[in-house]
C-alpha cells in the first residue's frame, strides 16, 4: 500500500497535485460510452430534427419556426465558434442552452453562474469556481452538476480541467456534508458529475469523493492511503485530431445530444440525496 502526503494545500489544482493525492484518470472512448454513463446502451432520445440543420444555412424563416431554446442553440453555437481562449464564455453558454433543452433545470433545480463553493484550508480558500453549477433548490441545496470551459489544445488543458473538477467536487462534498451534519446523515463518499467544454465539444467526468480524500486536502500532512479514480469520457475523440463538437454535421450532433441525455440520467442516478432537515433552521451557502 502506497501512502503519500501533501506538504501544503492544493494551489493550482494541476496534474502534479492530483498525483500527490493519488488521483488517477481513467479515460473512456466512444466504444464504451454506455459503460461510462452506467447504461446498457445510450438513450435513443436525441436532438429534435430542427437542431440537426446545418448551422451555416439556417434561414431567418426557419429560425422563426423554432422554439426559444432551439433559436438560442444556433445563436450560442455561432458565438461559441467565434470565441477565443481569452473570451471562452460562449462555450459554457452553449452547454447551458443544451442542458436547458434537456430539462436539466426543471423541478427543484436552480442554475448558478460562477457559484462560490470554497474549500477552506485554514484561512485560505482553495477550490476553483464552477462556471456553471446546477443544484437542488429550497431550504437545502445539493450540488448536482458542474460545468466549465477548457482553454488550449491537447491533453494539458483537459487534465487541468479534470483537476479543477476534483477541487470543485471536494468543495461540493464538504458543502453537502456541512448541511447533512444537522440531520446526522453525513456521507462517507459521493459522486459528482462534471462537463467541460473544449470549444463546442463536451468532455464528461465522474468524480467520486471520499471523506479520506477531503481530510487529506484540508489537513496537509494527512496520509492519502487509497487511490481515487476520476472517470473521463471524451466523445468523438481520436489521437490524431481534437474531438468533434456540436458544430459538426447532423450525425455527430445527434450522437452528442444522446450523450448529454445519458449525462442527465447519470446525474439523476448518482447525485447525493438531500438530507431531511425539516425540523432544523434554514441554512445556505453563506454558512460555509
C-alpha positions, -999 to +999 in steps of 0.1 A: +000+000+000+014+034-010+010+063+014+016+099+004+011+133+020+006+169+007+032+193+021+008+222+015-028+228+004-035+225-033-029+258-050-033+254-088-052+221-090-030+207-116-019+171-126+010+172-102-013+177-072-036+150-085-006+127-084+002+136-049-034+130-039-032+096-057-060+107-081-059+087-113-077+095-145-094+067-164-104+076-199-133+062-219-138+062-256-170+060-278-166+023-277-175+021-240-196+053-237-226+034-223-204+019-196-192+053-185-228+065-182-237+033-163-262+022-190-267-008-212-268+015-242-271+052-249-306+067-248-325+067-281-337+103-274-318+127-295-319+163-308-352+175-323-350+175-362-346+213-364-315+211-343-298+189-369-300+216-396-267+228-410-259+258-388-244+277-417-275+275-438-304+281-413-325+308-428-343+336-410-376+320-420-365+287-405-354+304-373-389+319-369-404+284-367-381+273-339-388+275-301-368+298-278-341+272-268-338+260-304-332+295-316-307+301-288-289+269-297-280+283-331-272+317-317-250+302-289-233+279-314-224+308-337-210+327-307-191+297-295-175+291-329-162+326-329-150+325-292-113+326-285-092+314-255-095+348-239-133+350-244-143+314-239-176+320-221-195+312-252-186+275-248-203+274-214-233+294-227-238+267-254-236+239-228-261+256-206-286+260-235-283+223-244-288+213-208-319+235-205-333+220-237-330+186-219-348+199-189-318+199-165-332+230-148-367+218-142-383+206-110-364+215-078-332+227-095-316+261-098-287+272-120-258+293-108-231+312-126-196+313-110-211+297-079-187+302-049-183+269-031-150+275-013-130+247+003-115+261+035-079+251+044-071+272+074-079+308+064-074+301+027-099+292+000-086+265-024-114+253-046-119+269-080-154+281-090-175+263-115-185+284-145-220+268-142-235+248-113-268+230-112-281+225-077-313+215-060-332+245-046-351+250-014-340+250+022-312+226+014-292+229-017-273+199-031-247+203-059-257+181-089-237+191-120-206+212-126-198+228-160-167+247-170-147+257-201-114+243-213-088+266-230-059+254-251-051+223-271-041+187-264-043+169-231-028+197-210-060+218-208-081+186-205-061+174-175-062+209-160-100+209-163-102+175-147-080+187-118-103+217-113-133+194-112-116+174-084-113+207-064-149+216-071-162+181-062-143+182-029-158+216-021-193+203-031-188+172-009-178+193+021-207+216+015-232+187+012-219+172+044-220+205+063-257+206+056-262+169+064-244+172+097-275+189+113-295+158+103-268+134+114-266+120+079-231+127+068-219+109+037-188+087+036-185+093-001-204+109-030-201+111-068-203+143-087-207+148-125-189+175-145-189+186-181-160+206-195-163+222-229-135+220-254-149+248-276-182+231-287-171+195-277-182+182-243-160+161-220-178+142-193-164+135-158-174+113-129-156+122-096-161+100-066-150+119-034-144+103-001-140+116+034-104+105+035-095+125+003-112+156+017-093+152+050-060+149+031-067+182+013-080+201+043-052+189+066-019+189+047+003+162+061-026+138+065-019+105+048-035+095+015-036+057+016-063+049-011-062+059-047-091+078-062-102+072-098-117+100-118-136+087-149-135+108-180-153+104-214-144+124-244-169+117-273-157+117-309-121+117-297-091+103-316-054+106-310-050+123-344-074+151-340-094+171-315-129+158-306-157+169-329-182+192-314-218+205-318-208+225-348-203+193-368-228+177-391-261+161-381-249+126-372-222+139-349-247+164-333-273+136-329-247+115-310-236+143-287-272+150-278-276+113-268-245+117-246-260+148-229-292+129-223-272+100-209-255+125-186-289+137-174-298+102-164-264+097-147-269+128-126-303+116-115-288+083-106-257+093-087-265+127-072-261+129-034-296+129-018-308+159+002-308+154+039-340+156+059-337+189+077-374+197+080-371+203+117-339+223+116-333+260+110-327+272+074-291+275+063-274+281+030-242+288+012-234+318+035-229+293+064-197+280+048 
